[in-house]
Amino acid sequence: MAKYKMHVLVCGGTGCKASQSAQIVENLKAVLTENGLQDEVQVITTGCFGFCEKGPIVKMMPDNTFYTQVKPEDARTIVEEHIIKGRKVTNLLYTDPENNEHVSDSKHMGFYKKQIRIALRNCGFIDPENIDESISRGGYEALGKCLSEMKPEDVIQEIKLSGLRGRGGGGFPTGLKWEIASKNHADQKYVVCNADEGDPGAFMDRSIMEGDPHSIIEAMAICGYAIGATKGLVYIRAEYPLAIDRLQIAIKQAREYGLLGQDIMGSGFDFDIELRYGAGAFVCGEETALIHSMEGKRGEPTFKPPFPAVSGYLGKPTNVNNVETFANIPVIITKGADWFNKIGTEKSKGTKVFALAGQINNVGLIEVPMGITLREVIYEIGGGIKDGKEFKAVQTGGPSGGCLTKKHLDTPIDYDNLIAAGSMMGSGGMVVMDETSCMVSIAKFYLEFTCEESCGKCTPCRIGNKRLCEMLTKISKGNGTMEDLYELRNLAAVIKDTALCGLGQTSPNPVLSTLDNFWDEYVEHVVDKKCRAGVCKSLMSYEIDQTKCVGCTACARNCPVGAIKGEKKMPHTIDPAVCIKCGACIERCKFGAISIK
Amino acid sequence: MTKVKSLADLKAMREKFQSNLDVREKSNNQEEMVQIKVAMATCGIASGAKQIMEYMMEKADAMKIRVVFTQTGCMGYCHAEPTIEVKVPGRDPLVFGHVDNKKADEIFEKYILNNEMVDGIIPVNYEVIDK
């Protein structure tokens, strides 16, 4: 086989694929062949690099050159300049926003400097559709080690010692979960991977499955060995076609190598994995609802206990873990619990993958040690707030989480600190907001989401959340009263205490945390009838400055409802009763005469 | 399709596949490795730079020295092609001219392994603006 002198890694995550990264690969290969270099340069499609803001990413190895926002037509330049002539293509390099200098090497990018990659260790490094690349990075060795050198209870002990906690949001100690499942005896047990990632703006699990599916398969087999299960199921939402594809390919390859199936590595241990598709209901991320959905029933939660570890899928003991939790397992087994539990804080060990989204410069996927501060994440890795605006809040934990503000910027991030601050770790979505975000609207957005996703089984969640949402709508329309604000708090507390499952119990969090942290803003909406961010349309009025308006008629011609009147070359006026506050006039006015009051 | 029958099997497989990912693995800690840049402009290639690079790659493998090979553009020493730049961790980079197989052997055995000087060093006659 030819020995390649250079490797070109092209991101094949969903984000970069949407920006034609597959075409880049094809073009690169074509131009390489044209120049007779097909045996010297290897082009590899990898999983997500995490730097989605600047995708598609193309990384040149061994010199580590990091090209961003590459277009298919740039393939020729990359081959002819970089590969043949050895010159870097400067206009494709990442530009450091701080000093406007090109950064050629990914190691010197602020985005990567503070990261520690455990769960994402192979993402953006190997070809996820090639098991050989996974094996050459040590894939399946942890499974081999467990099967040949460790007893099931040793495996559980190791995971317990590592201090790993569930990465899906709750933060339940993984080792303990395994132990409970292992102690329940049954003729059949199940290992379930919860890949029903539903938080708005979160894509950690998808990226792991797309970038390193073998790590999940290996970890599920390890879990099966530890708890005594021979069947694994991945519950994945049908909206993740690429992740499904790559998992299926990976499962097939693992079976061909005998790493799944009967008598794995001559140990007598059998394990196999099947996929189960979800229809994308948020509540199915809750483990009892997930199990019902897999059984073909309605995706509704049931009261715990019995816990799935006692009676889960088809009434058998079932261990459910999240994708990212599984991705950590092989590393813990290979490197040891003592290595793992040195990373992180006292009660939260290891790293956490976050999906950075919102008004932040470097939108993307990051993996950082627990205990890092929000400031480091937002300013050093995330590159600060877009357009130099001011930081206002960051929403963590999705619809079950809350908003953290400036006063939390230096709080070390871990499970317990986030809960103390009124939010939660959640699965790892981090939505950053600047001064143009209205906190009432944000709370409303999440409540609308919960109303939509509530399964309707219990009254507090079905009706309570609806009422919360109605009150928020009333406030954002300028009809709210101070009583409404107190009532919001009361009702939120009732829902938290009485809802059946995790979804309902946490759904008022966005309301409570915004009430706590942005009380002034709520009061402004209610008393002054003002929205300082200019988001709540009912609280705004558009006005034309009579001294600035020259009567060009541009606004009047573009007003979709004919709310603007005035003679040519004379100052115009807006009829507030007709105006729908769409903002079309502001965009058209060349004289800056229209303002929002 | 071969089946993995034991942990030893798996490790052997890893060993076998590892070289395929070598280029990538090495790029993660370049600073700790010997770096060799081969001038691969037209004149370099015409004088046999490709062949010499391949030879050196094999040599490095055979001697089990971890080397990162990079192709570069013209270094400007067209009179002394093929030219290579060798950077051993902790030492200043050196440029060697007129490299052939014999010279390559010498560079590996004397300079890289034992830090003995070898003939054919081109003195650095320029400065780099951006460090």
Interface residues (C-beta under 8 A of the other chain):
Chain A: K3 Y4 K5 M6 H7 L9 Q42 M61 P62 D63 N64 I83 I84 K85 G86 R87 F125 I126 D132 E133 I135 S136 R137 G138 Y140 E141 G144 K145 L147 S148 E256 Y257 G258 L259 M265 G266
Chain B: M1 T2 K3 V4 K5 S6 L7 D9 L10 K11 M13 R14 F17 Q18 S19 N20 L21 V23 R24 K26 S27 Q30 M40 A41 M53 M57 V68 F69 T70 Q71 T72 G73
